[in-house]
Each structure stands twice: as structure tokens, then as C-alpha cells.
Amino acid sequence: MTRRHALTSIGMLAAGTIPTLAHAEPPVGMATIVVGLAAGGATDAAARRLAEGIRGNYAKTVVVENRTGAGARLAIQHVKAAAPNGSTLLLTPASMMAIYPHTYKDLAYDPVKDLVSVALVSTSELGYGVGSAVPESVKTMADYQAWIKTSEAAATFGHGATGSGPHFLGELLGRLSGVKMTQTGYRGSQPALLDLLGGHIPAVAAPLGEFLPHMKSGKIRMLAVTGKARSRFLPDAPTFKELGIALSDMTEWFGVFAPAGTPDKLVQQANAAIKAALTNTELVNAYGQMGMEAIWSSSADLAARLNSDLQRWRGVVKQIGFTAQS
């Protein structure tokens, strides 16, 4: 650079007119990621990390809105009714999309017709843990299966949403143990875990990441986790498969959806922004701290996975014979 060019650049900098590299404008001005579960849980935290990841790429501003109630159905109904302009997205566990259609007779949304698949963002194994309400002598799943036969109060467990995957994990465990379990649904896994820590409920079934923040306290004993192999997040916890209990395939996935009618161009732009976000090491590590494996998929692959799971869960729900009342 010549002295003349240098002085010209300095002058432009002082005047605030020095040219900058052009950046493409995000397709959306402000986007909201709606979550149907309580703040502080793994789903909420995953949504907030994702919001940071797509901010400036998909939308100038991205916020997270928690709309709890009715086992996350209210949040999905809200997204269903939102304008299909790309400004409203839903981040939800698979349960509300693949299981609820078989458990709620008057479900106010159709996961296939009323929503469009955008992208898969993560998966999580499920865990089954017990707390101080369970005698210290109960150290293994076999001990627990024997203990829940001792009283009706013992055969109870909590979970984050009635009709969800964790709910059915507890129901199926009871069935395989020869016990009729009594379930309690909460507005998210964290309220259930707080009752577990307080000794108000003996056991909780939840995505593995929901347990992790509480494991250092030593107040929760993880009896088993789903999955084909031990989780890298809790390597000391045995899998149901190791224990000979047929519950290993119950994995929860988390996906992003948009209102039906959202233009395909916006869906693909959101998908591309999510894909880029999931290549960020910080986000991947943050998901790992929540017990989640960051996994991206195309819109079409998520739609196919949803349809496959809808068929699979139809048989499971029929086997258990559970129907939600509200």
C-alpha cells in the first residue's frame, strides 16, 4: 500500500466510511423457537444453544419461548396456528410427534399435516433413576424390580409428560417386571427430578441429559439406560440390554418443525442454518454436556423418521393399552 492509499484509508476510517465485506441478509428478521417444556431442562437448554447458533444466519434475532402445559401440546398447537412465514419454529422431543397421536383421542394437531419437518438436531438415550425414597439397599435394577412388588407406593414413578417416551419406558418396565406401575406426569423432567431429589417420588424416567446436572449430588442412583451400548455420559450405568430387559431401542430424538405451508425455500434455509450451527464445536460440546448427541438431518430424512416412528409406536401403545384422558 502506498503512503497516499494508506492516508486515504485512515481518512475513510475516521469518517466511518471504510468499506466492509458484504454479508448476505438473513431470510428472517426475528424468529422464535417454541419449546413446550419447562425452562431449565435439557430441551430448553438445547433450544437456547440452537438459537445462538442460527442467529445472524437464519434470522437477525432468535429468541426461545417456553409454552408449557398439556404435556407440550399447547406449544405445538401454538406453532400450528402461527403464520407460515419462517418466523416461528418448534423444537420438540419425538414423543409429542410420534406417540401422542396414538394416546390422545382428541389431539388438536396432526404432526404430519399441520407441521413441516425442518431438521433433526440431536438424540438422547433415556435413563431410569431412583432417589432417597428408595431404600439404600436397592442398588441394582434387579433389586428395584423386587422392591416395587412390596407395595403400591413403591410401584410409582414420574416423568416429564404423560404419553411420552419416558412415560412408556416406566410402564413397560413395570409390565416386564410383573407390576402395574402408577405414573405421574410433570411439566417437564426437571420438576419431576426435583421431586425425586426431595424424596417425594421414588423413581423418574427421563432423557439422560436431564439427569446429568444432578448426578454429582450422589442423591440419584441410575439403574439403567436405553441404547445398544453404555452411554459415554454415564459409563457406569448398565444398559437395559445388558440386563436382559427389552427396552434398549427407546431413544428420544429432538427435531425442529415449522407450521405447514411454510415455503420450502425458508425450510431449506432454516435447515442449512441448523446444519452450520451443528458443525460448531462449542455447540456440539454443549449438547454433550446435556447428554445429547448433536445429529443433523435433512428435512426429508426427519419426515421419514417421524413416519417410521409413528408406525412403531402405534404397536407399543396398543400393547400397553394406555389412552390419555386429557
Long-range contacts (C-beta under 8 A, 24 or more apart in sequence): 26-56, 26-57, 26-58, 26-59, 26-60, 27-58, 27-59, 27-86, 27-265, 27-266, 27-269, 28-58, 28-59, 28-60, 28-85, 28-86, 28-87, 28-266, 29-59, 29-60, 29-61, 29-87, 30-59, 30-60, 30-61, 30-62, 30-63, 30-87, 31-58, 31-59, 31-61, 31-62, 31-63, 31-86, 31-87, 31-88, 31-89, 32-62, 32-63, 32-64, 32-65, 32-87, 32-88, 32-89, 33-62, 33-63, 33-64, 33-65, 33-89, 33-90, 33-91, 33-256, 34-64, 34-65, 34-67, 34-75, 34-78, 34-79, 34-88, 34-89, 34-90, 34-91, 35-64, 35-65, 35-66, 35-67, 35-75, 35-90, 35-91, 35-92, 36-66, 36-67, 36-68, 36-69, 36-71, 36-72, 36-73, 36-74, 36-75, 36-76, 36-90, 36-92, 36-96, 37-66, 37-68, 37-72, 37-93, 37-160, 37-161, 37-187, 37-188, 37-189, 38-66, 38-68, 38-187, 38-188, 38-190, 38-191, 39-66, 40-188, 40-190, 41-160, 41-188, 41-189, 41-190, 41-210, 42-124, 42-189, 42-207, 42-209, 42-210, 42-290, 42-291, 42-292, 43-91, 43-92, 43-93, 43-188, 43-207, 43-254, 44-188, 45-286, 45-290, 46-91, 46-121, 46-122, 46-254, 46-287, 46-290, 46-292, 47-91, 49-283, 49-286, 49-287, 50-91, 50-121, 50-256, 50-274, 50-277, 50-283, 52-283, 53-273, 53-274, 53-276, 53-277, 53-278, 53-280, 53-283, 54-270, 54-273, 54-274, 54-276, 54-277, 57-273, 57-276, 57-277, 58-269, 58-270, 58-273, 58-274, 59-87, 68-187, 68-188, 69-187, 70-326, 71-96, 71-100, 71-161, 71-162, 71-163, 71-164, 71-185, 71-324, 72-96, 72-161, 73-100, 73-104, 73-107, 73-108, 73-109, 76-109, 76-111, 76-115, 77-108, 77-109, 79-115, 79-257, 79-258, 79-259, 80-108, 80-109, 80-114, 80-115, 80-259, 80-260, 81-259, 82-259, 83-259, 84-258, 84-259, 84-260, 84-261, 84-262, 84-263, 85-262, 85-266, 86-258, 86-262, 86-263, 86-266, 86-267, 86-269, 86-270, 88-258, 88-259, 89-118, 89-256, 89-257, 89-258, 89-270, 90-115, 90-256, 90-257, 90-258, 91-121, 91-254, 91-255, 91-256, 92-254, 92-255, 92-257, 93-164, 93-165, 93-207, 93-252, 93-253, 93-254, 94-165, 94-252, 94-253, 94-254, 94-255, 94-306, 94-309, 95-161, 95-163, 95-164, 95-165, 95-166, 95-167, 95-252, 96-161, 96-164, 97-255, 97-257, 97-306, 97-309, 97-310, 98-306, 98-309, 98-310, 98-312, 98-313, 99-163, 99-164, 99-165, 99-168, 99-313, 99-317, 100-163, 101-310, 102-310, 102-313, 102-314, 102-317, 102-318, 103-162, 103-163, 103-317, 103-322, 103-323, 103-324, 104-163, 104-324, 105-323, 105-324, 111-257, 111-306, 111-310, 112-303, 112-306, 112-307, 112-310, 113-260, 114-259, 114-260, 115-257, 115-258, 115-259, 115-260, 116-257, 116-258, 116-259, 116-260, 116-261, 116-262, 116-267, 116-299, 116-303, 117-255, 117-257, 117-299, 117-300, 117-302, 117-303, 117-306, 118-255, 118-256, 118-257, 118-258, 118-267, 118-270, 118-271, 118-274, 118-299, 118-302, 119-255, 119-256, 119-270, 119-271, 119-274, 119-275, 119-296, 119-297, 119-298, 119-299, 119-302, 120-253, 120-254, 120-255, 120-256, 120-295, 120-296, 120-297, 120-301, 120-302, 120-305, 121-254, 121-255, 121-256, 121-274, 121-278, 121-294, 121-295, 121-296, 122-253, 122-254, 122-287, 122-292, 122-293, 122-294, 122-295, 123-251, 123-252, 123-253, 123-254, 123-292, 123-293, 123-295, 124-207, 124-208, 124-209, 124-251, 124-252, 124-253, 124-254, 124-290, 124-291, 124-292, 124-293, 125-207, 125-208, 125-225, 125-226, 125-227, 125-231, 125-251, 125-252, 125-291, 126-165, 126-166, 126-169, 126-205, 126-206, 126-207, 126-208, 126-225, 126-226, 126-250, 126-251, 126-252, 127-205, 127-206, 127-207, 127-208, 127-210, 127-211, 127-222, 127-224, 127-225, 127-226, 127-234, 127-237, 128-157, 128-169, 128-170, 128-173, 128-203, 128-204, 128-205, 128-222, 128-223, 128-224, 128-225, 129-196, 129-203, 129-204, 129-206, 129-211, 129-220, 129-221, 129-222, 129-223, 130-196, 130-202, 130-203, 130-204, 130-220, 130-221, 130-223, 131-196, 131-197, 131-199, 131-201, 131-202, 131-203, 131-204, 131-219, 131-220, 131-221, 132-197, 132-199, 132-219, 133-196, 133-199, 133-200, 133-201, 133-202, 134-202, 134-203, 134-221, 138-221, 139-221, 140-223, 141-223, 141-224, 141-238, 141-240, 141-243, 141-245, 142-243, 144-203, 144-223, 145-177, 145-179, 148-174, 148-177, 148-179, 148-181, 149-177, 149-178, 149-179, 152-182, 153-202, 154-202, 155-179, 155-180, 155-181, 155-182, 156-181, 156-182, 156-183, 156-184, 156-201, 156-202, 156-203, 157-181, 157-182, 157-183, 157-184, 157-201, 157-202, 157-203, 157-204, 157-205, 158-183, 158-184, 158-185, 158-186, 158-192, 158-195, 158-196, 158-201, 158-203, 158-204, 158-205, 159-183, 159-184, 159-185, 159-186, 159-189, 159-192, 159-204, 159-205, 159-206, 160-185, 160-186, 160-187, 160-188, 160-189, 160-190, 160-191, 160-192, 160-206, 160-210, 161-185, 161-186, 161-187, 161-188, 162-324, 163-322, 163-324, 165-250, 165-252, 166-204, 166-205, 166-206, 166-207, 166-252, 167-205, 168-250, 168-316, 168-317, 168-320, 168-322, 169-205, 169-226, 169-247, 169-250, 170-203, 170-205, 171-320, 171-322, 172-247, 172-250, 172-316, 172-320, 173-205, 173-245, 173-247, 175-320, 176-245, 176-246, 176-247, 193-220, 196-220, 207-252, 207-291, 207-292, 208-233, 208-234, 208-291, 209-233, 209-290, 209-291, 209-292, 210-291, 211-291, 212-289, 212-290, 212-291, 226-250, 226-251, 227-251, 231-291, 233-288, 233-291, 234-291, 253-295, 253-305, 254-292, 255-302, 255-305, 255-306, 267-299, 268-299, 271-298, 271-299
